[in-house]
Amino acid sequence: MEWCKILKKSFIFSIDTKRWLPVFAADIFFVLLVLLSIFGNFWLGGLSNYSTILALSFLEIFIIVSLAKIWIKGAIVHQSYKEKDKVKESFKLSYNKYFSLFGAAIIVMIINGIVSMVPVVGIIFSILVSLIFFFIYQGVIVKDFKFNETLEHSYNIFKKNWSSVIGIFLVLLLTMGLIILVFLIPLISVSIHYLVGLSSIKNIINAITSNPIPLIVTGILGLIGFSIGQVFNSKAQTEFYLQLTKKTDTNKNAKKSSAKKSVKKTPRKTKTKKSSSRKSTHKTK
C-alpha cells in the first residue's frame, strides 16, 4: 500500500475549510452546550446536585451531537471517495443512507459497550471490535450496503487483511493524535496558567470568567485541530479501504479468469483425443 502518498493526500484534504467546517460546527456546538450546562448549573443552582445535573445534561448533549456526527461522517466519507462531487450532494447521500449508517454504528457501539465491561481484558476486546468493524461507514457509502451487510463486509476485510488493518489503525491513531496535539499546545499552556494556584472549582470558574479571551481563542484553535484530525482519519480510512478492496477484487478477478481459462482448455484436450481415436480406427480399417 502507498502509505506516504495516502497520508499526504489525506492531510491536504483535511485542511480544506469546506471539509472540516461541518465537523467543527458540530464540535463547537457540543462544547458550547457543555459550557452552558456547567456555568448555568453553577450560577443558578450553586453546587447542590451539581454532579447529577451536569451528568444528565452532558449525556443529552452527547447523544444529540453523536447522531449529527454520524450524518457528517457519512458525508465526509463520500467526499473522500468522490472529491469532485459537491459537498451538498455528499450530505444528501449521507442523509439518504442514514438508517444504514446509524444501524451499523449503534450495533458496534452496543457490542463495544458489552465487551468493555469484561474485567481486565475489556479494553483489548473493545479495540478488537473497533478493528473488526473499522470500515462500516465505507461499506455503506462506497458499496451501498445495508447496515447488516456492511458489518459482515468489514469483518471479511479484517479476516483477510488483519495485519494491514492493525497497521492502518495504529498509523492513523498516531498521526491523528499528532495533528490534534499540535493544535492543542496553546490551549494546554493557557489552561496551565489558569489552574496554577487555584484549588477549587469556584476559583477556577471565576478566573476563567474574569479573562476568557485567551481561553476562547486557544480553545477554538484546538477544536479546529480536532476537526481536521477527524477529517484526516476519515479520508485516510477511505483511501486505505479502496486499496484493500481493490486488492481483493483483483484477486477475485484473477481467480475467475484462471478458472475460465482452465474450462476453455479442457474441451480442446478432449477434442484432440477424439480426433486421435478416429485416426487410429481409420488405420485399422
Secondary structure by P-SEA (a helix, b strand, c coil): caaaaaaaaaaaaaaccccaaaaaaaaaaaaaaaaaaaaaaaaaccccaaaaaaaaaaaaaaaaaaaaaaaaaaaaaaaaacccccaaaaaaaaaaaaaaaaaaaaaaaaaaaaaaacccaaaaaaaaaaaaaccaaaaaacccccaaaaaaaaaaaaaacaaaaaaaaaaaaaaaaaaaaaaaaaaaaaaaaaacccccaaaaaaaaaacaaaaaaaaaaaaaaaaaaaaaaaaaaaaaaaaaaaaaaaaaaaaaaaaaaaaaaaaaaaaaaaaaaaaaaaaac
